[in-house]
């Protein structure tokens, strides 16, 4: 994976903040994708996420002179945490529905997550169907034709649904996913909203005053997560 890009000149870059959530079954590599994007690291022995983890990272969109800051909620895939997931995609602007390209059942489950988002998530959410573990191409069970056929069946959907494949292990394709999502989001609309409704609020300034962050991991236990979610706007 290429080295993280440097942020644009702080005097010309405007900041747009968006909430992004990752959905998918356990062991598809959601956390590995996020850590590759945020920290450019990979851990073969990474433990399953408990409840959810929160991280942040930015992507520059130079053609619009905007820096997109993603507030990323990495949800747990285990069945016992499924009832908590709607709290994480509430208010989300974008979602990654992740599957393992070596497992057709996990692909079907990712499609179920997309169906749930289309029914329950905020209107206009940008969705990306992500096939992970591209480094295991020799064991592929989900073909690109299957993905294309599924996306064509969504024609007429009110939501933007992208597709991508990546390898969190090698880093191939990971940054491109977040770059594509950033460009599919309503950047100008968000900047205008902040300019009109949050003028003078330093924390939501339309001018980005810092460099690209390395990300903050705030994984927590169940009780702390519930308290955080109930007390926040997420």
Secondary structure, DSSP 8 states (H G I E B T S, - for coil): ---------TTT-EEEEEEEEEE--TTSSHHHHHHHHHHS---TT----SSEEEEEEEEEEGGGTEEEEEEEEEE--SGGGGGGHHHHHTT-SEEEEEEETT-HHHHHHHHHHHHHHHHHS-TT-EEEEEEE-GGGGGG--S-HHHHHHHHHHTTT-SSEEEEEE--TTT-TTHHHHHHHHHHHS-HHHHHHHHHHHSTT-GGG-SS--S---------B-HHHHHHHHHHS--
